[in-house]
């Protein structure tokens, strides 16, 4: 039997660490990353946020010109929960089948990328390459539950500012075709709880101005908007999902008993607001107009209202994009730039004015993020290391 590539062995070791929400084993992750840093010859720093829960791990490869802005390669340690009964293999055994498929929670999202970052630097150091820009490989917690105790706090620290980050690479997603997905922006999560009050009484009567009548108008308003946005994706191309705003009514609550007209109802509306032609002002105006047209005694509050953050430019005015694109062209890679329909830690960098791309080099790979039987093929994983090796080399040159 052929000996396994050491990079694959390390990848499988990392998958076996159960950093699964809601009780992730971060300590084992940190110790494992620390050992990798020692083997590669990278500086290791564990940063705890003062007076707050949370942390960040930073591995540093110092460049010859510390005045240049640094390259940051980020990944998150946590993974989402699993239902083992729905898996063909134990989700934390990192089983590799005869076809080279490595099964495990986090193989796609996103432990593979964290390992690829380190393996790329390992390769470059073995080749005797010396970067001009400093490289920071970072590992953070809690991305899968919003990044509250991870990147959200990290970017506010003096330790982060000292890193002098000029550009960040974060998680992307797999692509089933020959293309490689590239996230250059993200939609903003808005979740609204609407409270609707109306006239009540016995259900045997025709009471006017009820909360149910107002709810119907409210739902019609949001669903009409939903259809208009949905029509923009009539071709069914999900890669364009980030270019539109999705609207879904996700919760409806209320009522006292079967024969009483409810005096009050609540509804929750989930909106993912695209930066493509939308502004926060536009979104709020639309919400208020729908509520106003639905009737009186209707109020709303935000459960979540994330800021709408400008995208990272993908044009020649952005030197990081020029270098990234040139490198991919040299490797004959076909990129599929898109706005991420969900959310990643990259948004916290963009909010600070730092350009960031989401990039996971996984083409010819079905999207199994958060799904059962999540896997990544060995050959795709190894190819991703080669891609990152070329990217890190080019992105750490003094002149982009």
RAMO-V150033 format. One record per residue. RES is the residue in one letter. PHI is phi as a letter, one per 20 degrees, with the letter a starting at -180 (* if undefined). Layout:
<<RES;PHI> <RES;PHI>>
This chain:
<<X;*> <X;f> <X;f> <X;f> <X;g> <X;g> <X;f> <X;f> <X;g> <X;f> <X;g> <X;f> <X;f> <X;f> <X;f> <X;f> <X;f> <X;e> <X;e> <X;e> <X;f> <X;e> <X;c> <X;f> <X;e> <X;f> <X;g> <X;f> <X;f> <X;f> <X;f> <X;f> <X;f> <X;g> <X;f> <X;f> <X;f> <X;f> <X;f> <X;f> <X;n> <X;d> <X;f> <X;d> <X;b> <X;d> <X;d> <X;e> <X;e> <X;g> <X;m> <X;c> <X;f> <X;o> <X;a> <X;b> <X;d> <X;c> <X;d> <X;c> <X;d> <X;f> <X;e> <X;f> <X;c> <X;f> <X;f> <X;f> <X;f> <X;e> <X;e> <X;d> <X;d> <X;d> <X;b> <X;d> <X;e> <X;e> <X;c> <X;e> <X;f> <X;c> <X;d> <X;g> <X;f> <X;e> <X;d> <X;f> <X;c> <X;g> <X;f> <X;c> <X;e> <X;l> <X;f> <X;d> <X;e> <X;f> <X;e> <X;n> <X;e> <X;d> <X;e> <X;r> <X;f> <X;o> <X;f> <X;e> <X;c> <X;c> <X;f> <X;g> <X;f> <X;f> <X;f> <X;f> <X;g> <X;f> <X;f> <X;f> <X;f> <X;g> <X;f> <X;f> <X;f> <X;f> <X;e> <X;n> <X;f> <X;c> <X;f> <X;e> <X;e> <X;f> <X;d> <X;d> <X;d> <X;d> <X;c> <X;c> <X;e> <X;m> <X;g> <X;f> <X;c> <X;o> <X;m> <X;g> <X;d> <X;c> <X;f> <X;g> <X;e> <X;g> <X;f> <X;e> <X;e> <X;f> <X;f> <X;f> <X;g> <X;f> <X;f> <X;l> <X;f> <X;d> <X;b> <X;c> <X;d> <X;c> <X;f> <X;d> <X;b> <X;f> <X;c> <X;f> <X;d> <X;f> <X;f> <X;d> <X;f> <X;c> <X;e> <X;d> <X;a> <X;b> <X;f> <X;d> <X;e> <X;c> <X;c> <X;d> <X;d> <X;d> <X;d> <X;d> <X;d> <X;b> <X;f> <X;d> <X;q> <X;f> <X;f> <X;f> <X;d> <X;e> <X;e> <X;e> <X;m> <X;f> <X;f> <X;f> <X;f> <X;f> <X;f> <X;f> <X;f> <X;f> <X;f> <X;g> <X;f> <X;f> <X;f> <X;f> <X;f> <X;g> <X;f> <X;f> <X;f> <X;f> <X;f> <X;f> <X;d> <X;f> <X;e> <X;m> <X;f> <X;f> <X;f> <X;e> <X;g> <X;f> <X;e> <X;c> <X;e> <X;e> <X;c> <X;b> <X;e> <X;d> <X;b> <X;c> <X;c> <X;q> <X;n> <X;d> <X;a> <X;g> <X;d> <X;c> <X;f> <X;f> <X;f> <X;b> <X;c> <X;c> <X;c> <X;d> <X;d> <X;d> <X;c> <X;d> <X;e> <X;e> <X;f> <X;f> <X;n> <X;d> <X;c> <X;f> <X;f> <X;f> <X;f> <X;f> <X;f> <X;f> <X;g> <X;f> <X;f> <X;f> <X;f> <X;f> <X;f> <X;e> <X;p> <X;e> <X;l> <X;c> <X;c> <X;b> <X;b> <X;e> <X;e> <X;c> <X;b> <X;e> <X;f> <X;e> <X;e> <X;g> <X;f> <X;f> <X;f> <X;d> <X;b> <X;f> <X;f> <X;e> <X;f> <X;f> <X;f> <X;g> <X;f> <X;f> <X;f> <X;f> <X;f> <X;f> <X;f> <X;f> <X;e> <X;l> <X;e> <X;e> <X;e> <X;c> <X;f> <X;b> <X;e> <X;f> <X;f> <X;d> <X;b> <X;c> <X;f> <X;g> <X;f> <X;f> <X;f> <X;f> <X;f> <X;e> <X;n> <X;e> <X;f> <X;b> <X;c> <X;e> <X;b> <X;d> <X;f> <X;c> <X;e> <X;l> <X;c> <X;f> <X;f> <X;c> <X;g> <X;m> <X;d> <X;f> <X;l> <X;g> <X;b> <X;b> <X;f> <X;g> <X;f> <X;f> <X;g> <X;f> <X;f> <X;f> <X;f> <X;f> <X;f> <X;f> <X;f> <X;f> <X;f> <X;f> <X;g> <X;f> <X;f> <X;d> <X;f> <X;f> <X;d> <X;e>>
